Amino acid sequence: MVNLLPFFEWCEATRLGAAVRDSVWLFPVVECVHLIALAWVAGAILVVDLRLLGFGFARQPVAAIAAGARRWLVTGLVVLVATGVLLFVSEAVKCYENPMFWTKMALLAISLAVTFALRDRVCRAGDGTRLSQWGRPVAVLSLALWLGVALSGRAIGFY
């Protein structure tokens, strides 16, 4: 197994890490933007997953809703990752020792794979407004995974 602690120590020792950590206002502002981006991503995920579950937008094809939400999702993810990196470098060693950080990272990787591979395929599989048989299970999985990302991220501060 690879020991990542030296990398985490290096990240925390960077000027960027020190700047975020030592600033009175930078960490809280970055964290606020991170949470706003999380809400942005959650909205884009939720509108598609609720449609897959059969709630709302019943006359619109799932593929059209997913295509419309994709730009918002990708933009939100870019902001989420950028702010997440800033938060990470400010306390990387603390993250290394925190099981909730590792849980969040694992769930994030799985959530991204499910969203951009499995869910996208399911969204394109229906014919117009009719859902594929996989719509509901994939939506439930997607919602559970993204909820896990959010909850484990929140739990990082308590460990």
Buried (B, 14 or more C-beta within 10 A) or exposed (E): EEEEEEEBEEBBEEEEBEBBBEEEEBBEEBBEBBBBBBEBBBBBBBBBBBBBBEEEBEEEBBBBBBBBBBEBBEBBBEBBBEBBBBBBBBBBBBBBEBEBBBBBBEBBEBBBEBBBEBBBEBBEBBEEEEBBEBBBEBBEBBBEBBBBBBEBBEBBEEE
